Amino acid sequence: MKAIVYHNYGSPDVLKFEDVAKPVPKENELLIKVRAASLNPLDWHFMRGTPYLFRIIVGLRKPKFIGFGADVAGQVEAVGKAVTQFKPGDDVFGGCRGAIAEYACASESESVMKPDNITFEQAASVRIAGLTALQSLRNKGHIQPGQKVLINGAAGGVGTFAVQIAKSFGAEVTGVCSTGNLEMVRSIGADRVIDYTKTDFTQEDFTHGGRRYDIILDLVGNHSLSAYRRVLNPKGILVTAGGPSGRWRIGVLRGIRAKVWSMFGSRKFVGILARTLKEDLITLQELLKIEKVKPVIDRQYSLSEVPEAIRYLEEGHARGKIIIAVQ
């Protein structure tokens, strides 16, 4: 079968379109004929082997696992002997290793049925971005109806899910994005949009209509924690998901600093590292079924165009998700 693999760390040039052996599912796995996969920032971190601390887990000098991609949607080809919830022919989505290939194996616990009202491309976009948005707002932000929620980075993969999920909880949502994305963010449910190229929301004048927020979901990391504190309500919560990373540091470390800040005062600062939980995938599945959430897709590439797709992702200006169409 054809697959995208990488044998060394580096630029998108290390990604190769090669023939590899078709995987065989373990007893608790599904063999999926992949119809679509999606890209996430985590993918290019694995590709480049940065931050270097990643390599303790994924391989010091070269990757231990050469498959690429983690979000998948497709049709079940075969099932392991312990699988009880799926059968060959089922349309599914979820997570796996080596998703950007003609076939991939996924755990039963990380897979759910694809709703009939969405495409494979839309389904492939859901797992990492959707879970990050859901767990950030519900588990960390403790979102409640009527609360004022700000999404900083509302036009990106996680941001577009977060705007819609916050609205599904009955929140009043403000989305922060660039000029060209204002209408899109408004169209997916934001009650208010802020163009960050013209307005710094952390400097709003509270005597002239400026707002404070019950929850801020920071997907960009372009403001200090003290700046966010200024626009949080006294018992408000800042959730940091990602942020700037480098060769030695990773955005999740910002979450650790945020936890330290929470020790002082009534406002809370927390980080998030999403986990793939079956019950949360089912929650997203239900939101997709009732059309409370509709994935936003920016661009679609073929298997052989993955290096080009990763270059675009690394620019950091994707509107919604980037999809790899496999079948």
N, C-alpha and C positions, 0 to 999 in steps of 0.2 A: 504494500500500500504506500501511498505518498503521504509525507508528513513534513512539518517544519521541525528541524532539530538544531541544536547548537552543541559543538564539541569543546568550545573555548569561550571564555568571557571576552566581551568587547563591544564594538559598535554594532549596528544592525547588519553589517556585512558578515558577522559570524553566523547568522541565521541561514540555514541551508534547506533547500527543497529536495528531499531525498526519498529513495525507496527504503522502507524499513519493514521489519516483520510485523504482521498483524497481531495485535495483543490478544491474549487469552484471559478471560475473566476469572477472578478468584471466586470462591464459593459464595461470597457476599456481594459480588459485583455484577454490573450489567455491561455487556459489550454493546456500544452505541455506534451506529452508522451516523457519523457526524454530518449534520446539515449546515450548522453555523457555529461559530465561536466568537468570543469578543476579547478585546484587549483591555488591560488594566495597567496603571502605573507599576504595579508589582511585577509585571512581566518584564519591563525593561530594566528594573532593578536586578532581577535574576539574570537577565542577559548580560548585563555589564558586571555582575558580581559585586555590586555596591549597594549600600555601604559594606565595607570589607567584613564587618562582623557577620553578614549573611553567610559568608563562605564557611564558617564553622559548621553550619547546617547543610549547605548545598554543595560543598566541595571546595577545598582550599585552593588548588591550582586549576582545576577544571570542574565543570558540573558533574555530579554523580548521576543525575538523571537528565538525559539529553532531550526529552520531549519538551514542548513549549505550549504555554497557554493553560488556563484554568477554568474558564467558563464555557459551557457546552450546551448545545441543543441538538436533538436528532431522534432517530428511531432505534428502538431496542432490536438488536440483531440476535442476541443470545443472552441467557442468564445463568449465573452460578447456581449450584444445587441448593444453596441456603436462601436464595431470593424468593420471597413470597408475594411481594406487592406489584411486581411487573412481569410482563410476558413479552415474547418476541412480537414486534409490530407496534408496540406502544410508542407514542410520541412523548418525549421527556425533556426536561432541562435540569441543570444543576451544575455541579462542579466535579472536576477530575484533573488528573495530571496528564499533560500531553494532549490537550483538547484540540490543538490546531493540527489536525490530521484527518485522514479519511475514516479512521476508526479509533475509538478510545474506550477505556474501561473506567467506569464510575461506580462508586460505592452506592448501594441501595439507600443508605442513610443520608446521602448528599444529592438525591435525585427525587423529583416529583413529576407528575404528569403535566404536560403542556396544555394550557387551556386552548380550546378550539378557536377562540376569537383573536388569538395573536399568532404571528408568524414565527418560524424557527429563528429568524434573525432577531426579532424582538425578544424572544425567550432566552436566547443566548446572552443577551445583555444584562440579565437580571441578577445573577447570583452575588458577586462581590459588591457591586455598586448598590444593589437593593438592600442587601443585608447590612451594609455599613450605614446606610441612611436610616433603616428601620431601627437597628440597635442603638444608634446614636441618639435618636429622638425619643424612643420609647424607654429603653433600658437605662440610658445615662441621663437624658434630659427630663424624663418622667413627664412627658408632654400631656397636657390637659386641654379640653375644649376651651376656646376663648383666649388662650394665651397668645402673647405676641412672640413670634418666632422669626429670627433672621437667619438666612442661609447665605454665608459668604462663600461665593463660588457656585452660584445657583445654576449656571449654564453647563457645568461639567457633568461627567457620568454620574457621580454620587449626588451632585446638586440637583439634577433634574428629577431624580427619584425622591430626594428629600423634600423638595417643594410639594410634590403631589402627596407624599405620605403625611406630611404635616397637615395639609388641607384635609386629608381623610380623617384625621383626629379632631378636626374642627378648630384648628388654630388659625390665627390671623398671620399671614406669611409675608415677609419682606424678602425679596431676592436681590442679591448684589451681584452684578455682572458687568460686562463691557457694553458699549453703546450698541453694537451690532446684535446683541442677544436680548435686548430689553423686551422686544415684542414676543419672542419665543418664550421667555420666562413668564411673562404675563399670561400667555396663552395656555400654559400648563397649570395655572391656578394661583400664581402669586397675586396678592392683593395690592402690593406696592413693590416697585422696582427702583433700585438705586444704581446709577451709572458710576462705577468706581473711578472712571477717568475724569469725572467732573465733581464728584462729591465724596468726601471722606465721612462715612457714616459714624465713625467714632468721635467726630468733632461736631456733631449736631448741636444746635442751640436749643436747649430745653425750654427757654422762655419764649421761643417763637416756633412752636410746633415740633420740635425735636422729640424723638421717641427713645424710651428705654425698653429693653426686651426681657422676657422671661427666660428664653432660651436663645443662645447663639450657637449655630453649628458652623465652625470654622474649617473650611476645606482648603484654605489657601495659605494661612500662616503669615500674612503680610502686615500684621499689626502686633504690637506688644500686648502682653497679658494685662498690663495696666490700662492700655487704651480700651480693651474690651471691658474691663471692670467699670469704666466710666459710663458705658451705655447699657449695663445690666441693671435690672431691678434689684433692690436690696437682697432678695432671695433668689436671684436669677442664676442660671447655670450656663457656663461656657463648655461646649464639647468640642475638643480638637480632634480632627480626623485627618492625619497626614500633615502636609506642610513641607517646607524646604528640606531637601536631603542632599548629602554629598558623599564623598568617598568614605568618610569615617563616621558620619552622623546620619541619622534617619529621623523623619518627621515625628515618629512615635515618641521620641525623646521629649518632644514638646509636651506630650501628655504627662510625662513624669514631672516636669517643672510645674505643670498646671496643678497636679495633685498637691505639690508643696504649697502653692498659693492658696489652696482651699483650706489650709490650716489656719488662715488668718481672715477673719470677717465672716459675714453671713453668705456671701456669694460663693458658688462652687465652681471649680475649674477641673474638668475631668478629660482624660484621653479615652480613645476607643480603638480597639483592634478587633474587627468583626470576626465572629466564629460562624461556621456553617452548621446550623442547627435545623434539623428536619422540620420542627414546628414553625420556625421562622420562614423557611422556604414555603411552607403551606400557607402562612399568612400572606406572603407576597403573591402566591398563586391565586388566593381568593381576591386580593385587590385587583389583580389583572383580570380576573373573570368578570368582576362587576364594574370594570373600567374606571375604578378610582385612580389607577395608575396605568399610564401608557408609556412604554419606553421611548426615549428620544434617540434616534440614530442619526449620527452626523454623516459618516462615510462608510462605504462597503468596499472591501478588497477581496481578491481571490487568494487562494493558497500561495501561489507563486509571488504575490505582491506584498507578503507580510513585512519584509524589510522596509518597504516604502511606508506601510501603515505604521510601523513602530517609529519611524522618523517623524511622521506627522504627530503621533501621540506625544513624543518627547518635546515637541514645541510648546505643549501645554495650553493650546487654544481650542481643543476639540469641543464641539457643541454636542453634549450628550455622549453617546457611545460609538466606538469604532468596531465594525463587524467584519469578520472574515467569513465569507460564504464558501462552503466546502463542497456541497453537492448541489 
